Amino acid sequence: MPSLIQQRMALDRQRLHARWMLLWGFALVFFGVTLYVSEPSWFDVLYILFALVFVAAGVIWVLAARRDGIAFETEDGPDAGKQDPVR
């Protein structure tokens, strides 16, 4: 079993990846809508649908990361795995 520090680092990584997925999803939706407004085509609609799948996956990942973080802190305490900076 990994140490508490390694578990916290894994949770931070999971949360960061989820946020990036969400950010990229919103960027793809923005670019897809921009393409559709400039010159509508069926490809743009497919692109927007693909981007919305990215956003949905990002939301699911963010919620899962939050749930895992809450479970970790409930089990091991709110300061488990945190390190003070070295001076």
N, C-alpha and C positions, 0 to 999 in steps of 0.2 A: 504494500500500500504506500502510495507516495506521501511525502510529508505535507504538513498543512501549508507550507510556503508554496510547494509545487502545485497543490490543489488550488490555491488562490490564484497563482499565475495562470493555470489552465482556465479557470473561470474568467479571468480578465481577458485572456486570448479569445475565449468563446464570445464574450460580450463585444469585444472589438470587431471580430469577424462579422457578427450579426449587424452591428451598426454600419459597417462598410457595405454589406449586402443591401441594406435598406437605402443607404445613400446612393449607391450605383443604380438601384432600381428606380428611385425618383429621377435621377439624371437621365436614365433611358426613357422614362415616360415623357419627360420634358422634351427630349430630342425627337421622340416619336410624334408627339403632338405638333411640334414645330414642322416636321416633315409633312405631316398630314395637312396642316393649315396652308403651307406653301404650295403643295401640289398633291391633292388627294389621290391615293391609289390603294388597291387591296393589300399591297405589301406593307404599307404604312399601318394598316389596321392590324395585320399579323404582328408587326413589330411592337405596336402598343400593347397587344395582348401578351406577348412574350415579356415585355417590361413589367406589366402588372403581375405576372407570375413571379418575377424577381422581387417586387415589392411585397407580395404575399409571403414569399419565403423569408424575406428579411424580417417581417413582422413576427412570423412564427419563431424564427431564431432568436429575436430579441426577447420574446416572451419566455422561451425555453431557458435562455441565459439568466433572465431575472429569476425564474422559478428555481433554477439550480443554485444561484447565489443565495437566495433566501433560505433554501434547505441547508446549504453549507453553514451559513451563519447561525441558523437555528440549532444545528447539531453541535457545532464547535465553538460558538460564540462570535460576537461581532468583530473582534480584533484578531481572530485566529488567522495565522499565516501572514500577518502584516509585519513589515520590518521597519525599524527606524533608520533614517539615513545615516550613513557613517560620515563623521566630520573630521 
